């Protein structure tokens, strides 16, 4: 199975991210700008959504027998994750999250 690396451009150069072991790189979805009632929310009132798109996956968790456990998610999947999961970092103008697969709660189908 071919793994995809997260590719992004920063300062004119291309950076490739390959997470290690059972980690994922996720790009968080944009937060809602208008409530269901039609109220426009300023940036300071927006909650960061706990959903995003998988950008890159690692090789999988190492099992006791030396094999790698397959991932349950794949690149391109939309996922839900716990609110405080992962480490946020910025590459260029993209905000990404690096988290373990166990922090993913569900795949949005």
C-alpha positions as CSV (number, residue, x, y, z in Angstrom):
1,X,0.0,0.0,0.0
2,X,1.5,3.3,-1.1
3,X,1.8,6.0,1.6
4,X,1.3,9.6,0.7
5,X,3.3,12.4,2.2
6,X,1.8,15.8,3.1
7,X,3.2,18.3,0.6
8,X,2.9,22.0,1.1
9,X,4.8,25.1,-0.1
10,X,6.4,27.4,2.4
11,X,8.6,30.4,1.4
12,X,9.0,29.2,-2.1
13,X,10.2,25.7,-1.2
14,X,8.3,22.5,-0.9
15,X,8.1,20.6,2.4
16,X,7.2,17.0,2.6
17,X,5.9,15.6,5.9
18,X,6.0,11.9,6.6
19,X,4.6,11.1,10.1
20,X,6.2,8.3,12.0
21,X,4.6,5.1,13.4
22,X,0.8,5.5,14.2
23,X,0.7,9.3,13.6
24,X,-1.4,11.2,11.2
25,X,-1.2,14.7,9.7
26,X,-4.7,16.3,9.6
27,X,-5.8,19.6,8.2
28,X,-8.6,21.1,10.4
29,X,-11.8,22.2,8.6
30,X,-12.8,25.9,8.7
31,X,-15.1,26.9,11.5
32,X,-18.6,28.1,10.9
33,X,-18.9,31.8,10.3
34,X,-22.7,32.1,10.7
35,X,-24.9,30.2,13.2
36,X,-28.0,28.4,12.3
37,X,-30.0,31.4,13.5
38,X,-28.1,33.7,11.1
39,X,-25.7,35.4,13.6
40,X,-22.3,36.2,12.2
41,X,-19.5,35.1,14.5
42,X,-16.3,37.0,14.9
43,X,-13.0,35.1,14.9
44,X,-12.7,35.3,18.6
45,X,-16.0,33.6,19.2
46,X,-15.4,30.7,16.9
47,X,-14.7,27.2,18.3
48,X,-12.0,25.3,16.4
49,X,-13.8,22.4,14.8
50,X,-12.9,18.9,15.9
51,X,-13.0,17.6,12.3
52,X,-10.7,17.6,9.4
53,X,-9.2,15.8,6.5
54,X,-6.3,13.3,6.7
55,X,-3.3,14.7,4.7
56,X,-0.7,12.0,5.5
57,X,-0.3,8.8,7.5
58,X,2.7,7.0,9.0
59,X,3.7,3.4,8.6
60,X,1.5,2.1,11.5
61,X,2.0,1.0,15.0
62,X,4.7,-1.7,15.6
63,X,3.2,-5.0,16.9
64,X,5.0,-7.4,19.2
65,X,5.7,-9.8,16.3
66,X,7.5,-7.0,14.4
67,X,4.8,-6.3,11.8
68,X,3.0,-3.0,11.4
69,X,-0.7,-2.6,12.3
70,X,-2.7,-1.3,9.3
71,X,-4.4,2.1,9.6
72,X,-8.2,2.3,9.8
73,X,-8.1,5.7,8.1
74,X,-6.5,6.7,4.8
75,X,-5.4,9.9,3.1
76,X,-8.4,12.0,2.1
77,X,-10.8,10.7,4.8
78,X,-12.8,13.3,6.7
79,X,-12.5,12.5,10.4
80,X,-13.8,13.5,13.8
81,X,-11.2,13.8,16.6
82,X,-11.2,14.8,20.3
83,X,-11.0,18.5,20.9
84,X,-7.6,18.5,22.6
85,X,-6.0,15.9,20.4
86,X,-2.7,16.4,18.6
87,X,-0.1,19.0,18.3
88,X,-0.9,22.1,16.2
89,X,1.8,23.5,13.9
90,X,1.9,25.8,10.9
91,X,3.6,25.2,7.6
92,X,3.4,28.3,5.4
93,X,-0.2,29.5,5.7
94,X,-1.6,26.0,6.5
95,X,-2.5,25.0,10.0
96,X,-2.0,21.3,10.5
97,X,-2.4,18.8,13.4
98,X,-0.1,15.9,14.2
99,X,-1.9,13.2,16.2
100,X,-2.0,9.5,16.9
101,X,-4.6,7.3,15.2
102,X,-6.2,6.5,18.5
103,X,-7.2,10.2,18.9
104,X,-9.5,9.8,15.8
105,X,-13.0,9.1,17.0
106,X,-14.8,8.4,13.7
107,X,-14.7,8.7,9.9
108,X,-17.3,10.9,8.3
109,X,-18.9,9.0,5.4
